[in-house]
Amino acid sequence: MSEKFEIRVTEEFRKGYRNLPKTIQRKVDKQLRFLVSNPKHPSLRMHKMNDEWEFYVDMYYRCIIRREGAMFILLTVGGHKIVER
């Protein structure tokens, strides 16, 4: 039986998401479906950065998350420079 994952969204993530082009929002949505169904999906290219995790939306956009058990907390999303925040 596979583990069920949930998502919690921060205000910073909401704000970043709203500022993305619609085409990128659709890519984020697709990656989030992968995240909750299979966090090890190769398209996510997820990797740990200190206490947080990063996954790829595409070559230029990233999403920063924190994991607490079966809960993924979406911290922020945006261009690759968000990694340096």
C-alpha positions in Angstrom: 0.0 0.0 0.0 1.5 3.4 -1.0 1.8 6.3 1.4 -0.7 9.1 1.0 0.8 12.6 0.9 -0.8 16.0 1.6 0.1 19.5 0.7 0.0 22.7 2.8 0.5 26.0 1.0 2.2 29.1 2.5 1.2 32.6 1.7 4.6 33.1 0.1 4.0 30.2 -2.2 0.5 31.6 -3.1 2.0 34.9 -4.0 4.8 33.4 -6.1 2.3 31.1 -7.9 0.0 34.0 -8.7 2.9 35.9 -10.3 3.9 33.0 -12.6 2.8 32.9 -16.2 -0.2 30.7 -16.8 1.9 28.2 -18.7 4.2 27.8 -15.7 1.3 27.6 -13.3 0.1 24.5 -15.3 3.6 23.0 -15.1 3.6 23.6 -11.3 0.2 21.9 -11.0 1.5 18.9 -13.0 4.6 18.6 -10.8 2.4 18.9 -7.6 0.3 15.9 -8.8 3.6 14.0 -9.2 4.7 15.1 -5.7 1.6 13.8 -3.9 1.4 10.5 -5.9 5.2 9.8 -6.1 7.7 12.2 -4.6 10.5 10.2 -6.2 9.1 10.8 -9.7 12.2 11.5 -12.0 10.6 14.6 -13.5 10.7 16.3 -10.1 14.5 16.0 -9.8 14.0 16.6 -6.0 17.0 17.2 -3.8 17.7 18.3 -0.3 19.0 21.8 0.5 19.8 22.1 4.2 16.4 21.6 6.0 14.4 22.2 2.8 13.8 20.4 -0.5 13.8 21.7 -4.0 12.1 20.3 -7.1 12.1 21.4 -10.7 9.1 22.8 -12.3 11.2 23.1 -15.5 14.7 24.2 -16.5 14.1 27.8 -15.1 11.5 27.4 -12.3 11.8 25.8 -8.9 9.7 25.0 -6.0 11.0 24.9 -2.4 9.2 22.7 0.1 9.6 21.3 3.6 8.5 17.8 4.5 6.9 16.9 7.8 6.0 13.2 7.7 3.4 12.8 4.9 2.9 16.5 4.7 4.6 18.7 2.1 4.7 22.4 3.0 5.0 24.5 -0.2 7.3 27.4 0.8 7.8 29.3 -2.4 7.9 28.9 -6.2 9.6 31.0 -8.8 12.6 31.4 -11.1 15.8 29.5 -10.2 17.0 32.5 -8.2 14.6 31.7 -5.4 17.0 28.9 -4.4 19.3 31.7 -3.2 16.7 33.3 -0.9 
